[in-house]
């Protein structure tokens, strides 16, 4: 099991999500929880596709921090 950084953003009346370590893998949802659930499915499908194609799964390298300004 591997941890992947995801970024969830408010997008009008719903939420959108992406992972900096997996370009092109995105999800949306009406709530943050639905968006995270959809993102897990999107990441799993992406990783399954990489494995089927014999492509290595990228190691996560992104991280996030909050700065006090």
C-alpha positions in Angstrom: 0.0 0.0 0.0 1.3 3.4 -1.0 0.3 6.9 0.0 -0.3 9.4 -2.8 -0.7 13.2 -2.3 -4.0 14.5 -3.7 -5.2 18.1 -3.9 -8.9 18.8 -3.5 -10.2 22.2 -4.6 -13.6 23.8 -4.4 -15.0 24.1 -7.9 -18.3 26.0 -8.0 -20.9 23.8 -6.5 -18.7 20.7 -6.3 -15.1 19.6 -5.7 -12.3 18.5 -8.0 -9.2 16.6 -7.2 -5.8 15.7 -8.8 -2.5 14.1 -7.8 0.7 15.9 -8.7 2.4 12.5 -9.0 -0.1 11.1 -11.5 -0.6 13.7 -14.2 -4.0 13.5 -15.9 -5.6 11.5 -13.1 -8.5 13.6 -11.8 -11.9 13.2 -10.1 -14.9 15.3 -9.1 -17.7 15.0 -6.6 -20.5 16.8 -4.8 -18.7 16.5 -1.5 -15.0 16.1 -0.4 -15.7 12.6 0.7 -17.3 11.6 -2.7 -14.4 13.3 -4.5 -11.8 11.3 -2.4 -13.7 8.0 -3.1 -13.8 8.8 -6.8 -10.1 9.6 -6.8 -9.2 6.3 -5.2 -11.1 4.6 -8.0 -9.4 6.7 -10.6 -5.9 6.0 -9.2 -6.6 2.3 -9.0 -7.8 2.2 -12.6 -4.7 4.2 -13.7 -2.3 1.9 -11.9 -4.0 -1.2 -13.3 -3.6 0.3 -16.8 0.1 1.0 -16.1 0.6 -2.5 -14.9 -1.2 -4.0 -17.9 1.1 -2.0 -20.2 4.2 -3.1 -18.3 4.9 0.5 -17.2 6.4 1.1 -13.7 4.2 2.8 -11.2 5.7 6.2 -10.4 7.0 6.7 -6.8 5.3 9.6 -5.1 7.7 12.5 -4.7 5.3 15.4 -4.0 4.5 16.7 -0.5 2.5 19.5 0.9 3.1 22.0 3.7 1.3 25.0 5.1 3.2 28.2 5.5 2.3 30.8 8.1 2.4 34.2 6.4 
